[in-house]
Amino acid sequence: MASADASQPAKYRTLKSIFHERGQAAARAELARRLEGYSTYTADFMVGDHQLFYVATTDIVDAQQRILQRERDIDALLRVLPSAASQSYLTDLAIRGIIATDEIEGVRTTRKIITDALASENADGKRAREFVRLLEALGTADNIPTTPTAVREVYDRLIEGQLSTQDKPDGKLFRAEPVSILDDSHKPIHRGVMPEEAIKHNISVALKHASDSRVPGLFSAIIAHFMVEYTHPFYDGNGRLGRYLLSAHLAQVLTTQTVLTLSATLNAEKKKYYKAFSDVENPLNYAEATAFLRTLLTMLEHAQQDVLAELTAQKKALDKLQHLVSELEETYPKTHKILFLVGQMHLFHDPVGADLKNIAQVLESSEKTARSYLRELEEMGLVHSRRIRRVLHWSLTNQGAQLLELPAHMSDE
């Protein structure tokens, strides 16, 4: 493993394209050259009959630098957000991430389904809250499994209550029987790794690669994602697990906000995403994952661009809200701080609103005093409350949103 090779060609071609243009001997000669290159990374991981490898080409290194620079811009915007706005935005992105992840799997989930589940005390509510908590905490090291056993534990948390009896893991940790992915004509397009010991080996290699300090964090996270998805350790739920692990590893390098947005990007570019996997598996590419890495780095850039554009617009709207609330202070001397709090939450699409403890902290008052101010706002029709798991939460009414010149509540879709 070493730094980028200055002799790399301007246009880096797939081995498959070289085979079709110049034949097998030329493709194998180029394969040998790449495997010996200073910018080549290899792993103890087999794709078919070949060892997985990838090359840090000039354009890939350039993409990495752009991503890291753009991330500094995103972080700078996040740092100036008030805590209520920041937390509301994080939760909103987690909900959008769940919707996008389900859509990738062909499951239609709406925002209303998730927000209703979050407010519920039944098993569905518990699962929804657990998934949102997992996503919100992506940036913490405690959420990164380091062993196959820990991967199984994460899988159980992600998939709890959603598997049919026949799809539950039947091995010690993973599946014990073969599994195939079929296309629309029911033709196998991918067969999961067998037996279970091979699955365990591959998952161990993926986790080790993701944490390898000799490999740039963006590269290792993306390649480990390929390894997990290729291995297909379970009968069902592999996509959700694989994208969660990708997010957890990327969140060690990037902001959680960027990482949560990636699911929507993968969903929007689903065909490219799936093709990137099949290209690595094509025998004529000899298990080279360079194009896979490039594709996912490009998708990461798209996710960042979306976050940056959204944050820039929301920061502008937040500044406007702050100015407007300051002008309302004379009219609402006791309650303008509450209006600013629930206004932030409304602007950043918080699904539940503020509880009494949170409001009292903002007012620097007792909960009894906060409750009396909330009654005033309720009587004016500016806020309303609802009980979520036995706790009252307050949010803006449409009349309140109109007063603060904010858009009406977002669609439930």
C-alpha positions, 0 to 999 in steps of 0.5 A: 500500500502506498501513495498514488502512482504518477504513471496512471493513465488519464482515463482508467479503464475496466479490465473488461473493456480492455479484454473486449478491445485487445483480448485476454492476454492484454487484460491479464497483463494489465491486471498484473501491472495493476496488482503490482502498482504502488497505489493498489490495495488488496484484501484477503477476500475472494470474488469468485476465483479472484482476490479483491483489489482496487487502485487509488487512481488520481481521480479517486484521490481528487474525489476524496479531497473534494469530499473532505473539503466539502465536509468542512463547509458542512460542519461549519454550517452545522456548528452555528445551528442552535441545538434544537434546530440541529437535533430536529434536522438530525431526526428528520434526516434519520426518518428520511434515511429510513424511507429511502432504505425501505424504498431501495428494498421495494417497501413503501414507507411514508413519513406519517407511518414512521412518525406515528410509530415513533409516538406509539407505545406498541412493538412497531413504535419500539422498533421505529425508535430503536432504528432512529436512535441507531441512525442518530448515534452513527458517529459514536464508536459504540455503534460500530461492530468489530466482530461477527458476533457484534454484526449479528447483534446489530442485525437483530436490532435492525430487523427485530420483528420483521422476519418470517420464520423461514428467513430467520438465521439458522446457523450459529451467527448467520445463515446455514443454507445457500441463498441466491438473488434473482432478477425479474425473470427469476434467473440467479444474478448473485449467490451468497457465500457458503458455508457459514465459516466462509461467511464468518471469514468474509465479515471478519475481513470486511470489519478489519478492512473498514478499520485499517489505519493504512487505508483512507477511511472513505475507501475502507468503508466503501470497500467493506460495504461491497464485502458485506453485500457480496457475502450476503450473510443472511436470508433477508435484511442484508441491504439494510444491514449493509447500508447501516454498516456503511453509514457507521463506518463513514460516520467516523470520517464524515458528518452524520448529516452527510451519511444519513443523506446518502441513503436517499442518494443511493435510492435515487441512483439505484441502478448505478448502485446495483450495477457497481456491484455487478461490475466487480463480480463480472469475471472479466474484471478480475475482482477489481473494485476501483470502479465501485469505489469511484461510483460510491465516492461520486454518490457521496459527493451528490449527497454532500451537495444536497446537504450543503444546499439544504443547510444553506437555505435552512440557515437563511430561513433560520436567520429570518425566523430569529429576526422576526421573533426578536421583533415579536418580543414586545408583543410576546414578552413572555413567550417569544422564546417558546415561539423561537424554539418550536419555530426551529423545530417546525423549520427543521421538520421535527416529528414530535415537538418540544416537551415541558422540560425542554421548554422550561430549560429554554425559558430558564424557568420552572415547569409550572411557569413554562406551562402557564406560558404554553397555555397563553400560546394555546389560547391564541391558537399558536401552539398545540400539544399532543401526548406522546408515550404519556408525555405532552409535546408542543408544536406550532399550529398552522396559525403559529407557522403563519405568524412566523412566516414559516411554511405549513406542516410538511406532507406526510408522504 
